[in-house]
Amino acid sequence: MQTSTRNELLLKRSRCAVWHPCTQMKQHETLPLVPIARAKGCWLYDFDGNRYLDAISSWWVNLFGHSDPRINAALAAQLEALEHVMLAGFTHEPVVLLSERLSQLTGDALGHCFYGSDGASATEIALKMSFHYWRNTGRPDKTRFVSLAGSYHGETLGALSVTDVALFKDTYAPLLWESAQVASPDWRAAEAGESPRDFAVRCAHALERHLEHHHGDTAALIVEPLVQGATGMAMYDAEYLRRARALCDRYGVHLIVDEIMTGCGRTGTFFAYEQAGIVPDFLCLSKGITGGYLPLSVVLTRDAVYEAFYDDALTRGFLHSHSYTGNALACRAALATLDIFEHERAIEANRAKAAALSAAARDIAQHPKIRHFRNTGMIWAFEVDTAEPGFARRFFEQALRRELLLRPIGNTVYFMPPYVISDEEIALLTQRTLEIVAHEPK
Ligand SMILES: *Cc1c(COP(=O)(O)O)cnc(C)c1O
């Protein structure tokens, strides 16, 4: 890796002026920050032309590569017309078009869209809306939420309250309200001989027991459908979602699906919940919705929920807001992203791409140091058996040396590449990952 003064200066100034997210800054005394000057397709470049394959889509947000000419053009055109206007009392074409198209993608089951700026605020919106719906319909006692063990729904205080990742949660526990967690259908926890589906059924029984006792004060169940990302790409059978839907119906509890990571084709269908043949009451989207260009989030819900807020009384309305709600540029980036899905038949194309990557990863899957190699749509994950602590950081540094951006969660390595990854890039990713795995001390 070469470094010029321009790269070095940027790193130094970044450490002095920027407080980086999800980071113990002191570690950057020895762990290098990576300067990025520009990006194209699956590649990130520094000022000297060193490059990194963005195999995790820049924290799961990018879909069709960096600097896509179609999204760039749509944004340039929107800039000339309207960059932003407040959405309270005003409206604009991109937000209307986007809301209509997102609704259509749910088969018109979720007829209204409420906008936020990031994933965590979408979670907050869904939780508040669910609670407020019950309050408006004469059930103010429904104030509690239930989520899955290992779930991740964001890190603002409300979202963190339904999150179950100790590393992010424990420090702030005194600030959070209590929520319940039920067993995760993550098939790695199945017993020997038990299929992922059987395990999902067993976990659904645990949810049933919980709701049986607590439905009276429970507003909603919130889940990451099919793949629980931040806990380490835990994957589970769609049967769990079918049963969860039926139980929520039986017990009068909302089903919130957090598709912030799984949405926009990541799991092989546009929304992960489609694979269970169900419809949620609330759907949270963010991350990929703008193709990875701009912060935007949206909560879709049923018209029946919307109508419970429609009233002469101001406070029966949903008074939540963010300054950048429904930002016109972000909505335009999302519309351009949806256009690419349509024009390129991206969901179908991803099936062939996923098969190619799975085939190229066969030697990784069969490596003696690898456990639980798994795949859902355009997500792959596996655990690495290793004798030495500090795996995630060591692997990250080894990957950078081989032009790969990979950021393991604990001992879990995952691939979540942009959908435009080519056969050559797939070969490079899988071969170099295998090299790093082979060098790990056993
Ligand atoms: C990333 C993520 C969030 C939080 O989104 P932010 O934009 O980081 O606030 C919430 N839920 C899931 C499932 C996520 O993957």
Ligand as a Chemical Component Dictionary entry (heavy atoms), coordinates in Angstrom:
data_LIG
# 
_chem_comp.id                   LIG 
_chem_comp.type                 NON-POLYMER 
_chem_comp.pdbx_formal_charge   0 
_chem_comp.three_letter_code    LIG 
# 
loop_
_chem_comp_atom.comp_id 
_chem_comp_atom.atom_id 
_chem_comp_atom.alt_atom_id 
_chem_comp_atom.type_symbol 
_chem_comp_atom.charge 
_chem_comp_atom.model_Cartn_x 
_chem_comp_atom.model_Cartn_y 
_chem_comp_atom.model_Cartn_z 
_chem_comp_atom.pdbx_ordinal 
LIG C1 C1 C 0 -28.765 -0.325 10.280 1  
LIG C2 C2 C 0 -30.009 -0.803 10.894 2  
LIG C3 C3 C 0 -30.812 0.039  11.674 3  
LIG C4 C4 C 0 -30.414 1.455  12.030 4  
LIG O1 O1 O 0 -30.260 2.255  10.917 5  
LIG P1 P1 P 0 -29.382 3.606  11.066 6  
LIG O2 O2 O 0 -29.547 4.306  9.767  7  
LIG O3 O3 O 0 -27.977 3.131  11.297 8  
LIG O4 O4 O 0 -29.914 4.354  12.223 9  
LIG C5 C5 C 0 -31.994 -0.471 12.173 10 
LIG N1 N1 N 0 -32.370 -1.732 11.912 11 
LIG C6 C6 C 0 -31.633 -2.570 11.166 12 
LIG C7 C7 C 0 -32.129 -3.941 10.893 13 
LIG C8 C8 C 0 -30.411 -2.143 10.647 14 
LIG O5 O5 O 0 -29.655 -2.996 9.952  15 
# 
loop_
_chem_comp_bond.comp_id 
_chem_comp_bond.atom_id_1 
_chem_comp_bond.atom_id_2 
_chem_comp_bond.value_order 
_chem_comp_bond.pdbx_ordinal 
LIG C1 C2 SING 1  
LIG C2 C3 SING 2  
LIG C2 C8 DOUB 3  
LIG C3 C4 SING 4  
LIG C3 C5 DOUB 5  
LIG C4 O1 SING 6  
LIG O1 P1 SING 7  
LIG P1 O2 DOUB 8  
LIG P1 O3 SING 9  
LIG P1 O4 SING 10 
LIG C5 N1 SING 11 
LIG N1 C6 DOUB 12 
LIG C6 C7 SING 13 
LIG C6 C8 SING 14 
LIG C8 O5 SING 15 
# 
